[in-house]
Amino acid sequence: MSSSIRKSINSDALTRLAQAIAVAVSATLAGCSSHMPQTEATHTPNIAARAKQKPVWLSEKPVPQIPQDVWERMRQGFQLQDSLGVNPRIEQQRLWFASNPSFLENAGERGSLYIHYIVERLEERNMPLELALLPVIESAYNPMAYSRANAVGLWQFIPSTGRYFNLRQTQFYDGRRDITASTTAAMDYLTRLHDMFNGDWLLALAAYNAGEGTVSRAIERNEKLGLPTDYWNLPLPAETQAYVPKLLALSQVVLTPEAYGVNLNPIANEPYFQVVEINQRMDLSKVAAVANIDEDELFQLNPAFKQRTTLDGPQHLLVPTSKAQLLTTSLSTMRPEELISKRPLKPVFEGANTPAIAGAKRSYRVKRGDNLGTIARAHNVQVKDLQHWNKLTGQNLKVGQTLVMRDTTKRSAGRVSTVVAANTKKQQTKYKVKQGDSLYMVAKRFNVEMQHLKRWNPRVGQALKPGQMLTVYSPH
């Protein structure tokens, strides 16, 4: 056998031997791993298992739905409901709201002009949205509300506190009634109290009602006696004892109004008003006329101008968002003297008090809360006629929409019949003003025009007082 052949055989033998050794070693290792303690096996990384995991993509996260209703937006921002538990003081107040559902319903209707603005300002400061309900407690959301202590406005500032927070008060302007200025002042005050009482919102609210001095002295008293110093254990005035439970109870009712028999009308989650800059004195009745805005609604948005004239106040007006552009355009083309006349304006529609030629056209601008039924009854026409004259196929109306009407009186003996004076065909009613009422609310309640109510009660000012008697003429 040649040497080359022997070398080839030896090489093959070595290769087979190496393969056999490799197989033996692999079998030994496999046996060892099968007997490895469980604690060691758990530390062996399972790369294959990790590779099979489905990746999580950020884009797959559900996009939160923006609430269409301000009430729902408010609920999502409540921060004071945790750890309340069963509290008889809260339950007592909650029972009152459940027994008087119209209180919150009416306050919500009045507040529908302002709530979206207040909720947005609270969110900007990361403050509890329960505070948007504080004007319900303070003023029933009536910007003209006042108290025996001479507290005024949505947030009920007394004169001294108002001045401290830069709310000017003059013969023509009262910043405590200014919707935006008083809201800023109230949030500044609440924030200051929150910081003063070490981040305790309940103590801050108690101080908003009774004053920081009253709450501080109550805390010092309990500290000396070794007693708890939280809100629920402080010896506070009776009104303040009920004040915080009232807000918390009201918040719980808003959380689930159906459970308490309360019907909260939806409020669109969008700005109700817009700020329009002005650079001259103007009369609000003139502004309302040029922008086709209900005069009382404009005053409800700008109640700080006590004489309905833009004197001593900020150089801007709050107007319904839908009318802001029209007002801006109109102001740019008008002479200053056209906006300061205080002569009474001719109403768009006088209703049954105005003599009307048979078949003559009239117009009516739809207001908040109107429907075809109430409009037809107020103006002595049929719903089907309203639908026919305005080519309406359903019942839906929009605020600000103009309806065409025709007089339905008959021609008699060759003469045109006219509508008889209202007082001869209407029944006189005496109405006692309740807390939170306004001329607008009373007029709406009796389905009468605002200007008629003012004419029937010439000595009544814009700020109604509880207990006042109003004369109202209504159909028999």
C-alpha positions as CSV (number, residue, x, y, z in Angstrom):
1,M,0.0,0.0,0.0
2,S,1.5,3.3,-1.0
3,S,2.1,6.0,1.5
4,S,-0.5,8.3,-0.2
5,I,-3.2,5.7,0.2
6,R,-2.3,5.2,3.9
7,K,-2.6,9.0,4.4
8,S,-6.0,9.1,2.8
9,I,-7.3,6.2,5.0
10,N,-5.9,7.8,8.2
11,S,-7.6,11.1,7.2
12,D,-11.0,9.4,6.7
13,A,-10.7,7.7,10.0
14,L,-9.9,10.8,11.9
15,T,-12.9,12.6,10.3
16,R,-15.3,9.8,11.3
17,L,-13.8,9.8,14.8
18,A,-14.4,13.6,15.2
19,Q,-18.0,13.2,14.1
20,A,-18.6,10.4,16.5
21,I,-17.1,12.5,19.4
22,A,-19.3,15.5,18.4
23,V,-22.5,13.3,18.5
24,A,-21.5,11.9,21.9
25,V,-20.9,15.3,23.4
26,S,-24.2,16.7,22.0
27,A,-26.1,13.7,23.5
28,T,-24.4,14.3,26.9
29,L,-25.2,18.0,26.9
30,A,-28.8,17.3,26.0
31,G,-29.1,14.8,28.9
32,C,-27.6,17.4,31.3
33,S,-30.0,20.1,30.2
34,S,-33.0,17.8,30.8
35,H,-31.8,17.3,34.4
36,M,-31.1,21.0,35.0
37,P,-32.9,22.5,38.0
38,Q,-36.0,24.5,37.2
39,T,-34.6,27.7,38.7
40,E,-31.7,27.6,36.3
41,A,-33.8,26.9,33.3
42,T,-36.0,29.9,33.9
43,H,-33.1,32.2,33.4
44,T,-32.4,30.9,29.9
45,P,-33.6,33.5,27.4
46,N,-36.3,32.3,25.0
47,I,-35.3,34.2,21.9
48,A,-37.8,32.4,19.7
49,A,-40.7,33.2,21.9
50,R,-39.7,36.8,22.0
51,A,-39.4,37.0,18.3
52,K,-43.0,35.7,17.9
53,Q,-44.5,38.5,20.1
54,K,-46.8,40.9,18.2
55,P,-45.3,44.4,18.1
56,V,-47.4,47.2,19.8
57,W,-47.8,50.2,17.5
58,L,-48.6,53.6,19.1
59,S,-50.9,54.4,16.2
60,E,-53.2,51.5,17.2
61,K,-54.2,53.2,20.4
62,P,-57.9,54.3,20.4
63,V,-58.3,58.0,19.8
64,P,-60.4,59.5,22.7
65,Q,-63.8,60.8,21.6
66,I,-64.3,64.5,22.1
67,P,-67.6,65.0,24.1
68,Q,-70.4,66.7,22.1
69,D,-72.0,67.8,25.3
70,V,-70.4,70.2,27.8
71,W,-72.0,68.2,30.7
72,E,-70.1,65.1,29.6
73,R,-66.9,67.1,29.2
74,M,-67.4,68.4,32.7
75,R,-67.9,64.9,34.2
76,Q,-64.6,63.7,32.7
77,G,-62.8,66.5,34.6
78,F,-64.2,65.9,38.0
79,Q,-61.5,65.6,40.6
80,L,-63.2,65.9,44.0
81,Q,-65.2,62.6,44.0
82,D,-62.6,60.2,45.3
83,S,-62.6,59.0,49.0
84,L,-65.9,60.7,49.8
85,G,-67.6,57.5,51.0
86,V,-71.0,57.8,52.7
87,N,-71.4,61.3,54.1
88,P,-74.8,62.3,55.7
89,R,-74.1,66.0,55.0
90,I,-73.7,65.3,51.3
91,E,-76.7,63.0,51.2
92,Q,-78.9,65.6,52.8
93,Q,-77.9,68.1,50.0
94,R,-78.3,65.5,47.3
95,L,-81.8,64.8,48.5
96,W,-82.7,68.4,48.2
97,F,-81.5,68.6,44.6
98,A,-83.4,65.4,43.8
99,S,-86.6,66.9,45.4
100,N,-86.1,70.2,43.4
101,P,-85.0,69.1,39.9
102,S,-86.1,72.4,38.3
103,F,-83.5,74.3,40.3
104,L,-80.6,72.7,38.5
105,E,-82.5,72.5,35.2
106,N,-83.2,76.3,35.2
107,A,-79.7,77.1,36.3
108,G,-78.3,75.0,33.5
109,E,-80.5,76.8,31.0
110,R,-79.3,80.2,32.2
111,G,-75.7,79.0,32.3
112,S,-75.7,77.5,28.8
113,L,-74.3,80.9,27.6
114,Y,-71.3,80.7,29.9
115,I,-70.5,77.1,30.9
116,H,-68.3,76.2,28.0
117,Y,-66.1,79.3,28.6
118,I,-65.8,78.5,32.3
119,V,-65.0,74.8,31.7
120,E,-62.2,75.8,29.2
121,R,-60.6,78.2,31.6
122,L,-60.7,75.6,34.4
123,E,-59.1,73.0,32.1
124,E,-56.3,75.5,31.2
125,R,-55.4,75.7,34.9
126,N,-55.9,72.0,35.6
127,M,-58.5,72.9,38.2
128,P,-61.4,70.5,39.1
129,L,-64.3,70.9,36.7
130,E,-66.7,70.6,39.7
131,L,-65.9,74.3,40.1
132,A,-67.9,75.0,36.9
133,L,-70.9,74.2,39.1
134,L,-70.0,76.8,41.8
135,P,-72.0,79.5,40.0
136,V,-75.0,77.3,40.4
137,I,-74.6,77.4,44.2
138,E,-73.6,81.1,44.2
139,S,-76.0,82.7,41.8
140,A,-78.0,80.0,40.0
141,Y,-76.0,81.2,37.0
142,N,-77.8,84.5,37.0
143,P,-75.2,87.3,36.3
144,M,-77.6,89.9,37.8
145,A,-77.9,88.0,41.1
146,Y,-77.1,89.9,44.3
147,S,-77.1,89.0,48.0
148,R,-77.9,90.8,51.3
149,A,-74.1,91.2,51.7
150,N,-74.0,93.1,48.4
151,A,-72.3,90.3,46.6
152,V,-72.9,90.5,42.8
153,G,-72.6,88.4,39.7
154,L,-72.1,84.8,38.7
155,W,-69.4,84.3,41.3
156,Q,-70.9,86.6,44.0
157,F,-68.0,89.0,44.7
158,I,-68.5,91.5,47.5
159,P,-67.2,95.0,46.7
160,S,-63.9,94.8,48.6
161,T,-62.9,91.4,47.3
162,G,-63.9,92.4,43.8
163,R,-61.7,95.5,43.9
164,Y,-58.8,93.4,45.3
165,F,-59.0,91.2,42.2
166,N,-59.2,94.2,39.8
167,L,-63.0,94.2,39.2
168,R,-63.7,97.9,38.9
169,Q,-67.1,99.2,40.1
170,T,-68.4,102.5,38.8
171,Q,-71.8,104.2,38.0
172,F,-71.7,102.7,34.5
173,Y,-69.7,99.5,34.9
174,D,-69.5,96.7,37.5
175,G,-66.7,94.2,36.8
176,R,-68.2,91.7,39.3
177,R,-70.9,91.2,36.6
178,D,-68.4,91.0,33.7
179,I,-68.5,87.3,32.6
180,T,-64.9,87.0,31.6
181,A,-63.3,89.3,34.1
182,S,-65.2,87.9,37.1
183,T,-64.4,84.3,36.0
184,T,-60.7,85.1,35.8
185,A,-60.9,86.8,39.3
186,A,-62.8,83.8,40.8
187,M,-60.2,81.3,39.5
188,D,-57.3,83.5,40.7
189,Y,-59.0,83.7,44.1
190,L,-59.6,79.9,44.3
191,T,-56.1,79.2,43.2
192,R,-54.7,81.4,45.9
193,L,-56.9,79.7,48.5
194,H,-55.9,76.3,47.3
195,D,-52.2,77.2,47.7
196,M,-52.9,78.8,51.1
197,F,-54.5,75.6,52.5
198,N,-51.8,73.3,51.2
199,G,-53.6,72.0,48.1
200,D,-56.8,71.1,50.0
201,W,-59.7,72.0,47.6
202,L,-62.4,71.5,50.3
203,L,-60.7,74.0,52.6
204,A,-60.3,76.4,49.7
205,L,-64.0,76.2,48.9
206,A,-64.9,76.8,52.6
207,A,-62.6,79.8,52.6
208,Y,-64.2,81.1,49.4
209,N,-67.6,81.1,51.2
210,A,-66.6,82.2,54.7
211,G,-63.2,83.9,54.2
212,E,-59.7,82.6,54.7
213,G,-59.5,84.2,58.2
214,T,-62.5,82.2,59.4
215,V,-61.2,78.9,58.1
216,S,-57.6,79.6,59.5
217,R,-58.9,80.3,62.9
218,A,-61.0,77.1,62.9
219,I,-57.9,75.2,62.0
220,E,-55.8,76.8,64.8
221,R,-58.5,76.0,67.3
222,N,-58.6,72.3,66.4
223,E,-54.8,72.1,66.4
224,K,-54.7,73.4,70.0
225,L,-57.3,70.9,71.1
226,G,-55.5,68.1,69.2
227,L,-58.5,67.6,66.9
228,P,-58.4,66.8,63.1
229,T,-58.1,69.9,60.9
230,D,-59.7,68.6,57.8
231,Y,-62.9,70.4,56.5
232,W,-65.3,67.8,57.9
233,N,-64.1,68.3,61.4
234,L,-63.8,72.1,61.6
235,P,-66.3,74.3,63.6
236,L,-67.4,76.5,60.7
237,P,-70.5,78.7,60.3
238,A,-73.7,76.8,59.4
239,E,-73.7,78.2,55.9
240,T,-70.2,77.0,55.3
241,Q,-70.9,73.7,56.9
242,A,-73.5,73.2,54.1
243,Y,-71.6,74.9,51.3
244,V,-69.0,72.3,50.3
245,P,-71.5,69.3,50.7
246,K,-73.8,71.2,48.5
247,L,-71.2,71.5,45.7
248,L,-70.2,67.8,46.1
249,A,-73.8,66.7,46.0
250,L,-74.6,68.8,43.0
251,S,-71.6,67.2,41.2
252,Q,-72.9,63.8,42.0
253,V,-76.3,64.7,40.6
254,V,-74.6,66.0,37.4
255,L,-72.7,62.7,37.1
256,T,-75.9,60.7,36.9
257,P,-78.9,63.1,36.5
258,E,-81.3,60.4,35.4
259,A,-80.9,58.6,38.8
260,Y,-82.2,61.7,40.5
261,G,-85.0,62.6,38.1
262,V,-83.1,65.6,36.7
263,N,-83.3,66.5,33.0
264,L,-80.2,68.3,31.9
265,N,-80.6,69.7,28.4
266,P,-77.5,69.1,26.3
267,I,-75.2,72.1,25.9
268,A,-73.1,72.1,22.8
269,N,-69.4,71.6,23.5
270,E,-68.4,74.7,21.5
271,P,-67.9,78.4,22.4
272,Y,-71.3,80.2,22.7
273,F,-69.8,83.7,22.5
274,Q,-66.8,85.5,20.9
275,V,-65.0,88.6,21.9
276,V,-65.4,91.6,19.5
277,E,-63.1,94.5,19.9
278,I,-64.7,98.0,20.0
279,N,-63.1,101.5,20.0
280,Q,-65.9,103.8,20.8
281,R,-68.9,104.3,23.0
282,M,-72.0,102.4,21.9
283,D,-75.5,101.6,23.1
284,L,-76.2,97.9,23.4
285,S,-79.6,98.2,21.8
286,K,-78.0,99.7,18.7
287,V,-75.4,96.9,18.6
288,A,-78.1,94.3,18.9
289,A,-80.0,95.9,16.0
290,V,-77.1,96.1,13.6
291,A,-75.9,92.5,14.4
292,N,-79.4,91.0,14.5
293,I,-78.9,89.8,18.1
294,D,-81.7,89.5,20.7
295,E,-81.2,92.6,22.9
296,D,-81.8,90.8,26.1
297,E,-79.3,88.0,25.1
298,L,-76.7,90.6,24.3
299,F,-77.2,92.2,27.7
300,Q,-77.0,88.7,29.4
301,L,-73.5,88.4,27.8
302,N,-72.5,91.9,28.8
303,P,-74.3,92.5,32.1
304,A,-71.4,94.6,33.5
305,F,-72.6,97.6,31.5
306,K,-75.2,98.8,34.0
307,Q,-76.7,101.5,31.8
308,R,-76.6,99.3,28.7
309,T,-73.9,101.6,27.3
310,T,-70.2,100.8,26.9
311,L,-68.9,103.4,29.4
312,D,-66.1,102.8,31.9
313,G,-65.7,99.2,30.8
314,P,-63.3,97.1,28.6
315,Q,-63.1,97.9,24.9
316,H,-64.8,94.8,23.8
317,L,-68.2,93.1,23.7
318,L,-69.2,89.4,24.0
319,V,-71.5,88.4,21.2
320,P,-72.9,85.1,20.0
321,T,-70.3,83.4,17.9
322,S,-72.6,83.2,14.9
323,K,-73.0,87.0,14.9
324,A,-69.4,88.1,15.5
325,Q,-68.5,88.5,11.9
326,L,-71.6,90.4,11.0
327,L,-71.1,92.8,13.9
328,T,-67.4,93.3,13.0
329,T,-68.4,94.1,9.4
330,S,-71.2,96.4,10.4
331,L,-69.1,98.4,12.9
332,S,-66.5,99.1,10.3
333,T,-69.0,100.8,8.0
334,M,-71.0,102.8,10.6
335,R,-70.5,106.3,11.9
336,P,-70.0,106.7,15.7
337,E,-73.2,108.8,16.1
338,E,-75.2,105.9,14.7
339,L,-74.3,103.7,17.7
340,I,-74.9,106.0,20.7
341,S,-78.6,107.1,20.2
342,K,-80.7,105.8,23.0
343,R,-84.0,106.3,21.2
344,P,-86.1,103.1,21.5
345,L,-85.9,100.8,18.5
346,K,-88.9,99.5,16.7
347,P,-89.3,95.8,17.5
348,V,-89.0,93.3,14.7
349,F,-92.4,91.9,15.6
350,E,-95.0,93.3,18.0
351,G,-97.2,90.2,18.0
352,A,-100.9,90.6,18.9
353,N,-100.6,94.2,20.1
354,T,-99.9,95.6,16.6
355,P,-102.7,96.4,14.3
356,A,-102.1,94.4,11.1
357,I,-103.6,94.4,7.7
358,A,-105.2,91.1,6.7
359,G,-102.7,89.0,4.8
360,A,-99.8,91.2,5.5
361,K,-96.4,89.6,6.0
362,R,-94.6,89.7,9.3
363,S,-91.4,88.2,10.5
364,Y,-90.2,86.5,13.7
365,R,-86.7,85.6,14.8
366,V,-86.5,82.2,16.6
367,K,-85.1,82.4,20.1
368,R,-83.5,79.8,22.3
369,G,-86.2,77.4,23.6
370,D,-88.7,78.2,20.9
371,N,-90.6,75.6,18.9
372,L,-93.4,75.8,16.4
373,G,-96.1,75.2,18.9
374,T,-95.1,78.0,21.3
375,I,-94.6,80.4,18.5
376,A,-97.9,79.6,16.9
377,R,-99.7,80.0,20.3
378,A,-98.0,83.3,21.1
379,H,-99.0,84.8,17.7
380,N,-102.4,83.2,17.3
381,V,-101.6,81.2,14.2
382,Q,-101.7,77.6,13.3
383,V,-98.6,75.3,13.2
384,K,-99.6,74.0,9.8
385,D,-99.7,77.7,8.6
386,L,-96.3,78.3,9.9
387,Q,-95.0,75.3,8.1
388,H,-96.7,76.3,4.9
389,W,-95.6,79.9,4.9
390,N,-92.0,78.8,5.6
391,K,-91.9,75.6,3.5
392,L,-91.1,73.6,6.6
393,T,-91.5,69.8,6.4
394,G,-90.7,69.1,10.0
395,Q,-90.6,70.6,13.5
396,N,-86.9,71.5,13.7
397,L,-86.0,75.2,14.1
398,K,-82.6,77.0,14.5
399,V,-81.9,79.8,16.9
400,G,-81.7,83.0,14.9
401,Q,-83.8,81.6,12.0
402,T,-86.4,84.1,10.6
403,L,-89.9,82.9,10.1
404,V,-92.4,84.5,7.8
405,M,-95.9,85.0,9.2
406,R,-99.1,86.4,7.7
407,D,-102.0,88.0,9.5
408,T,-105.0,85.6,9.4
409,T,-107.8,88.2,10.2
410,K,-110.7,88.4,7.8
411,R,-111.9,91.4,5.7
412,S,-115.4,92.4,6.9
413,A,-118.0,94.9,5.4
414,G,-115.5,96.2,2.8
415,R,-113.0,97.2,5.6
416,V,-109.8,95.6,6.8
417,S,-110.2,94.0,10.2
418,T,-107.4,94.8,12.6
419,V,-106.2,93.0,15.7
420,V,-107.9,94.3,18.8
421,A,-105.7,95.8,21.5
422,A,-104.0,93.1,23.5
423,N,-105.4,94.2,26.9
424,T,-109.0,93.7,25.8
425,K,-108.4,90.1,24.7
426,K,-105.9,89.0,27.3
427,Q,-106.1,88.1,30.9
428,Q,-104.0,89.9,33.5
429,T,-101.8,87.7,35.7
430,K,-99.7,88.7,38.6
431,Y,-96.4,86.9,38.9
432,K,-94.2,86.9,42.0
433,V,-90.5,86.9,41.1
434,K,-88.4,84.0,42.4
435,Q,-84.7,83.7,43.1
436,G,-82.7,83.5,39.9
437,D,-85.5,84.9,37.6
438,S,-84.7,87.4,34.9
439,L,-87.0,89.3,32.5
440,Y,-86.0,86.9,29.8
441,M,-86.9,83.8,31.8
442,V,-90.3,85.3,32.9
443,A,-91.1,86.3,29.3
444,K,-90.2,82.8,28.1
445,R,-92.3,81.2,30.8
446,F,-95.4,83.0,29.7
447,N,-94.7,82.9,26.0
448,V,-94.7,86.7,25.7
449,E,-92.3,89.2,24.1
450,M,-89.6,90.8,26.2
451,Q,-90.6,94.3,25.1
452,H,-94.2,93.7,26.1
453,L,-93.2,92.5,29.6
454,K,-91.1,95.7,30.0
455,R,-93.9,97.9,28.8
456,W,-96.4,96.3,31.2
457,N,-93.9,96.8,34.1
458,P,-92.3,100.2,33.4
459,R,-91.0,100.7,36.9
460,V,-89.2,97.3,37.0
461,G,-85.4,97.5,36.3
462,Q,-83.4,94.9,34.5
463,A,-82.2,93.2,37.8
464,L,-85.3,91.6,39.2
465,K,-85.6,91.1,43.0
466,P,-87.2,88.0,44.6
467,G,-90.7,89.0,45.8
468,Q,-91.3,91.6,43.2
469,M,-94.7,91.4,41.5
470,L,-94.9,91.5,37.7
471,T,-98.0,92.1,35.6
472,V,-98.3,89.7,32.7
473,Y,-101.1,89.6,30.0
474,S,-101.8,86.2,28.6
475,P,-104.6,84.9,26.3
476,H,-107.8,83.7,27.9
